[in-house]
Amino acid sequence: MTAKPQHPKTTVGSGSLGPCLRRAMCVAMIVGPIIALINHGDAIWTGTVTQGDLLKIGVTFFVPFCVSLTSSQLAIRQTVH
């Protein structure tokens, strides 16, 4: 009789999500403003930022957060397997 292979703990269960979240927030706080200034610097500089621009700037911070969190989790998953 062969034993079923056991699945490694998920990254959430192994306690690695906390450091990944902190890293992702740091990346978003560094990369987000740079991208926001590149994309919306003229509106920020002239003071003509609209509500639509604010929404886009918020999404600009969210993108590096998601990329960092996803890449960290995939790297952890790869080392577990």
C-alpha positions in Angstrom: 0.0 0.0 0.0 1.4 3.4 -1.0 1.0 6.4 1.1 -0.5 9.5 -0.4 2.0 12.4 -0.7 1.4 15.0 1.9 0.9 18.5 0.7 3.2 21.1 2.3 1.6 23.8 4.5 0.1 26.7 2.6 2.1 29.9 2.8 -0.7 31.4 4.8 -0.7 28.6 7.3 3.1 28.6 7.6 3.2 32.2 8.9 4.9 33.7 5.8 2.1 35.9 4.7 2.8 38.6 7.4 6.4 39.3 6.2 5.2 39.2 2.6 2.4 41.7 3.3 4.9 44.1 5.0 7.3 43.8 2.1 4.6 44.4 -0.4 3.4 47.5 1.5 7.0 48.8 1.6 7.4 48.3 -2.1 4.1 50.0 -2.8 5.1 53.0 -0.7 8.4 53.3 -2.6 7.3 52.5 -6.2 3.8 53.9 -6.0 4.8 57.6 -5.7 7.4 57.2 -8.4 4.9 55.8 -10.9 2.2 58.3 -9.7 4.6 61.2 -10.4 5.5 59.8 -13.8 1.9 59.3 -14.8 0.2 62.3 -13.0 3.0 64.7 -12.2 1.7 67.4 -14.4 -1.7 67.4 -12.8 -0.2 67.2 -9.3 2.3 70.1 -10.1 -0.4 72.4 -11.6 -3.0 71.4 -8.9 -5.6 70.1 -11.4 -5.9 66.6 -9.9 -9.5 65.3 -10.5 -11.4 62.6 -8.6 -10.6 60.3 -11.5 -6.9 61.1 -11.2 -7.1 60.2 -7.5 -8.6 56.9 -8.3 -5.9 56.2 -10.8 -3.2 57.2 -8.3 -4.7 54.8 -5.8 -4.6 52.0 -8.4 -1.0 53.0 -9.1 -0.1 52.1 -5.5 -2.1 48.9 -5.7 -0.3 47.5 -8.7 3.3 47.2 -7.2 1.7 45.9 -3.9 0.0 43.1 -5.9 3.1 42.3 -7.9 5.3 42.2 -4.8 2.9 40.0 -2.8 2.3 37.6 -5.7 6.0 37.2 -6.5 6.9 36.7 -2.8 4.2 34.0 -2.4 5.3 32.3 -5.7 8.9 32.3 -4.6 8.0 30.7 -1.2 5.8 28.1 -2.9 8.6 27.2 -5.3 11.1 26.7 -2.5 8.6 24.5 -0.6 8.2 22.2 -3.6 
